[in-house]
Amino acid sequence: MEKVVDINFAVERAAYALLVPVAGFFLPYLFLSNFLGESTKTVGVALAILTLLIPFKVFAALSKGMVLIESDAIEVPASNTEMSIMDFITLNALRQFMKREVISLQEIHGLTNHRKTSSEILDKGKSKTTWFLIISGDFGSRQLGFSSKQKRDEARAFIVHSMKKIGANAKEDINMDSDEA
């Protein structure tokens, strides 16, 4: 079984997934716990423990990486480039990180490199680059993130090589980095 794994990206996204329950649940709960009854506190602790499972599920899905299955399909962490504000409010964006999906190599029409640079608030304004491979085809488009250009290029080569082995070609193959505008 061939695969490409980026553990650094999996750890980073799992850490982000931990921030959601801490900021959205634990901090308000700690603030309101003095005003709540004893039975509500028990329910709150149970919910707190359950929300801590989210980062582990995110890590489990992302740490498997990109896997070639049955020589004509790849299994990847689920991601959708078309997210609305409601997807973030309803935590659908977070749930996407916990899933995996299978994409047939025959259905892939395009591969596009992309990078996004942002300044990190927690790290004294240092810039951080996330490298993306956008796969498009009959299934829509999927944006796979990587912690380094090398891992992204390794995944790209993995897909191109796997497609050539079954006689498929991406019709649009943009192998240049585009920055987010």
C-alpha positions in Angstrom: 0.0 0.0 0.0 1.4 3.3 -1.0 0.7 6.5 0.9 1.8 10.0 1.7 1.6 11.2 5.4 2.1 14.6 6.9 2.1 14.1 10.6 3.1 17.8 11.3 -0.1 19.0 9.6 -2.2 16.4 11.4 -0.8 17.6 14.8 -1.3 21.2 13.9 -5.0 20.8 12.8 -5.7 18.6 15.9 -4.3 21.5 18.1 -6.7 23.9 16.3 -9.5 21.5 16.8 -8.8 21.6 20.6 -9.2 25.4 20.6 -12.8 25.2 19.4 -14.2 23.3 22.4 -11.9 25.3 24.8 -13.0 28.7 23.5 -16.6 27.8 22.7 -17.4 25.6 25.7 -14.9 25.4 28.6 -14.3 29.2 29.0 -18.1 30.1 29.0 -18.8 27.1 31.3 -16.1 28.1 33.8 -17.6 31.6 33.8 -21.2 30.4 34.3 -20.5 27.4 36.6 -21.0 29.5 39.7 -24.6 30.3 38.6 -25.6 26.8 37.6 -27.1 24.1 39.7 -25.3 20.9 40.7 -27.0 18.7 38.1 -26.1 21.1 35.3 -22.5 21.0 36.4 -22.4 17.2 36.0 -23.9 17.5 32.5 -21.3 20.2 31.7 -18.4 18.0 32.8 -19.7 15.1 30.7 -20.0 17.4 27.6 -16.6 18.8 28.3 -15.1 15.2 28.2 -17.0 14.4 25.0 -15.7 17.6 23.3 -12.2 16.7 24.1 -12.6 13.7 21.8 -12.8 16.0 18.8 -9.0 16.6 18.4 -8.3 12.9 18.6 -10.8 12.2 15.8 -9.3 15.0 13.7 -5.8 13.6 14.3 -7.0 10.0 13.4 -8.4 11.1 10.1 -5.5 13.4 9.1 -2.7 11.1 10.3 -3.6 8.4 7.8 -2.6 10.8 5.0 -3.3 10.1 1.3 -3.6 6.3 0.6 -3.7 4.5 -2.8 -6.4 1.9 -2.6 -7.0 -0.8 -5.2 -4.6 1.0 -7.7 -7.4 3.2 -9.1 -8.5 5.4 -6.2 -7.1 7.4 -3.4 -8.4 7.9 0.1 -7.9 11.4 1.5 -9.0 13.5 4.4 -12.3 15.0 3.5 -12.2 18.7 2.7 -14.4 21.0 0.8 -13.2 24.3 -0.6 -16.7 25.6 -0.7 -17.5 26.4 2.9 -20.2 29.0 3.9 -20.4 30.9 7.2 -23.1 28.5 8.3 -20.6 25.6 7.9 -18.4 27.3 10.5 -21.3 28.3 12.8 -22.7 24.7 12.8 -19.2 23.3 13.2 -19.6 21.4 9.9 -16.1 22.7 8.9 -14.7 21.0 12.0 -16.7 17.8 11.4 -15.2 17.7 7.8 -11.7 17.3 9.4 -12.9 14.1 11.1 -13.9 12.3 7.9 -12.2 10.6 5.0 -13.3 10.1 1.4 -12.4 8.0 -1.6 -11.7 9.7 -5.0 -11.4 7.7 -8.2 -8.2 8.6 -10.1 -10.2 8.5 -13.4 -12.5 11.3 -12.1 -9.6 13.7 -11.4 -9.4 16.5 -14.1 -7.0 19.0 -12.5 -4.3 19.5 -9.9 -3.4 23.0 -8.7 -0.7 24.1 -6.3 -1.6 26.9 -3.8 -0.1 28.4 -0.8 -1.4 30.7 1.9 0.7 32.8 4.2 -0.6 34.3 7.4 0.9 35.9 10.4 0.5 34.0 13.6 -1.0 36.0 16.5 0.3 33.5 19.1 3.8 33.4 17.7 4.7 37.2 17.8 3.6 38.0 14.3 5.8 35.4 12.5 4.4 34.4 9.1 3.2 30.8 8.6 2.8 29.2 5.2 0.4 26.4 4.6 0.8 24.5 1.3 -2.3 23.2 -0.5 -3.0 20.8 -3.4 -6.4 21.4 -5.0 -7.8 18.4 -6.7 -10.7 19.0 -9.0 -12.9 16.7 -11.1 -16.3 15.1 -11.4 -16.6 15.1 -7.6 -16.1 18.8 -7.2 -12.9 20.1 -5.7 -10.9 19.1 -2.6 -8.2 21.2 -0.9 -5.6 19.1 0.8 -3.3 21.0 3.2 0.3 20.3 4.0 2.9 21.7 6.5 5.6 22.0 3.9 6.1 22.4 0.2 8.0 19.1 0.1 5.1 17.2 1.5 2.6 18.9 -0.9 4.9 18.1 -3.9 5.3 14.5 -2.7 1.5 14.1 -2.7 1.2 15.7 -6.1 3.8 13.4 -7.6 2.1 10.4 -5.9 -1.2 11.3 -7.6 0.4 11.9 -11.0 2.4 8.7 -10.8 -0.7 6.7 -9.7 -2.8 8.2 -12.5 -0.1 7.4 -15.1 -0.1 3.7 -14.0 -3.8 3.3 -14.9 -3.5 5.5 -18.0 -5.3 8.6 -16.7 -4.1 12.1 -17.0 -5.1 15.4 -15.3 -6.4 17.7 -18.1 -5.3 20.8 -16.1 -2.1 20.4 -14.3 -0.9 23.7 -12.8 2.4 23.0 -11.1 3.2 26.5 -10.0 2.4 28.1 -6.6 -0.3 30.6 -6.6 -0.7 32.9 -3.6 -4.0 33.8 -2.0 -5.0 37.2 -3.1 
